[in-house]
Each structure stands twice: as C-alpha cells, then as structure tokens.
Amino acid sequence: MSFQAYLDNIQTKTGKAPDQFRQWGRERGYATAEGLAQGVKAGAIVAALKEEFGLGHGHAMAIVALLKGKQAGAAEGKEKP
C-alpha cells in the first residue's frame, strides 16, 4: 500500500486530512514545522493516535512519518527537503 493510500484510508476513517494531523501534532507538542519536536518518541505519538482516533499501528506510523516531514502525495521514498 502506498503512503498516499494510507493517508486516504486514515482520512476516510477519521475525517481528518493530512494538514489537520500536522496541526494536531503541533498543538500537542509532538511536532514543529520542521519535523518531530526534540525528544518526542514515535511510540508516544502512536499511543495518542490509537487512543484518540482508534488508528491501528500501521496507520499511526503513517501519521508519524507525516509529522517527520514525509509529504502526502509524494512519490514513494521521497521526503521533505
């Protein structure tokens, strides 16, 4: 499954677009505009996403990748410069 397919499925399940998850991450101190906030572990974000949105591990890790800077709609393996 492509990264974009993961994001599409997450949006269908939660009603939230990738930019809304970026905002969610910044509001909770998990992320900055540049990526993950210093000292934040992926496990903490995954746990919060599972609790708040009912996401599974794979979908939660896709959101972690998004918060780290991976671009929605980007070709596989392409990261934000």
Kinemage of the C-alpha trace (Angstrom):
@kinemage 1
@onewidth
@group {chain A} dominant
@subgroup {mainchain}
@vectorlist {calphas} color= white
{ca met a 1} P 0.000 0.000 0.000
{ca ser a 2} L 1.375 3.413 -0.925
{ca phe a 3} L 1.842 6.180 1.595
{ca gln a 4} L -0.934 8.152 -0.099
{ca ala a 5} L -3.274 5.152 0.198
{ca tyr a 6} L -2.571 5.016 3.945
{ca leu a 7} L -3.397 8.719 4.253
{ca asp a 8} L -6.564 8.309 2.188
{ca asn a 9} L -7.720 5.443 4.420
{ca ile a 10} L -6.932 7.447 7.554
{ca gln a 11} L -8.937 10.393 6.237
{ca thr a 12} L -11.880 8.108 5.461
{ca lys a 13} L -11.732 6.635 8.977
{ca thr a 14} L -11.181 9.869 10.927
{ca gly a 15} L -12.451 12.637 8.669
{ca lys a 16} L -9.101 14.418 9.119
{ca ala a 17} L -6.835 15.485 6.266
{ca pro a 18} L -3.021 15.307 6.494
{ca asp a 19} L -2.749 19.034 7.274
{ca gln a 20} L -5.166 18.561 10.175
{ca phe a 21} L -2.918 15.830 11.596
{ca arg a 22} L 0.101 18.126 11.221
{ca gln a 23} L -1.789 20.767 13.202
{ca trp a 24} L -2.821 18.117 15.765
{ca gly a 25} L 0.851 17.167 16.214
{ca arg a 26} L 1.949 20.779 16.671
{ca glu a 27} L -0.860 21.553 19.127
{ca arg a 28} L 0.156 18.622 21.327
{ca gly a 29} L 3.859 19.383 21.178
{ca tyr a 30} L 4.745 16.287 19.144
{ca ala a 31} L 5.881 18.208 16.075
{ca thr a 32} L 7.159 21.506 14.783
{ca ala a 33} L 7.029 22.907 11.260
{ca glu a 34} L 10.378 21.163 10.649
{ca gly a 35} L 9.521 17.668 11.937
{ca leu a 36} L 9.193 15.895 15.256
{ca ala a 37} L 9.813 18.001 18.331
{ca gln a 38} L 13.062 17.305 20.130
{ca gly a 39} L 12.842 14.329 22.477
{ca val a 40} L 9.486 13.090 21.176
{ca lys a 41} L 9.351 9.338 20.583
{ca ala a 42} L 7.222 7.739 17.892
{ca gly a 43} L 5.685 5.412 20.485
{ca ala a 44} L 4.108 8.327 22.354
{ca ile a 45} L 2.525 9.631 19.161
{ca val a 46} L 1.314 6.163 18.149
{ca ala a 47} L -0.298 5.642 21.558
{ca ala a 48} L -2.080 9.005 21.345
{ca leu a 49} L -3.332 8.314 17.807
{ca lys a 50} L -4.631 4.887 18.817
{ca glu a 51} L -6.402 6.345 21.845
{ca glu a 52} L -7.839 9.481 20.252
{ca phe a 53} L -8.652 8.255 16.744
{ca gly a 54} L -8.773 4.462 17.027
{ca leu a 55} L -5.997 4.034 14.475
{ca gly a 56} L -4.082 0.797 14.127
{ca his a 57} L -0.312 0.672 14.428
{ca gly a 58} L 0.400 0.937 10.687
{ca his a 59} L -1.879 3.906 10.169
{ca ala a 60} L -0.486 5.615 13.270
{ca met a 61} L 3.061 5.130 11.962
{ca ala a 62} L 1.993 6.759 8.685
{ca ile a 63} L 0.976 9.832 10.685
{ca val a 64} L 4.342 9.746 12.477
{ca ala a 65} L 6.034 9.750 9.044
{ca leu a 66} L 3.834 12.683 8.048
{ca leu a 67} L 4.854 14.579 11.191
{ca lys a 68} L 8.513 13.808 10.441
{ca gly a 69} L 8.116 15.538 7.085
{ca lys a 70} L 7.031 12.926 4.566
{ca gln a 71} L 4.805 14.630 2.017
{ca ala a 72} L 1.285 13.494 1.196
{ca gly a 73} L 1.060 12.616 -2.472
{ca ala a 74} L 4.846 12.458 -2.855
{ca ala a 75} L 6.438 9.589 -4.715
{ca glu a 76} L 7.467 6.673 -2.535
{ca gly a 77} L 10.773 7.227 -0.782
{ca lys a 78} L 10.639 10.995 -1.197
{ca glu a 79} L 10.956 13.033 1.962
{ca lys a 80} L 10.516 16.726 2.573
{ca pro a 81} L 13.815 18.521 1.810
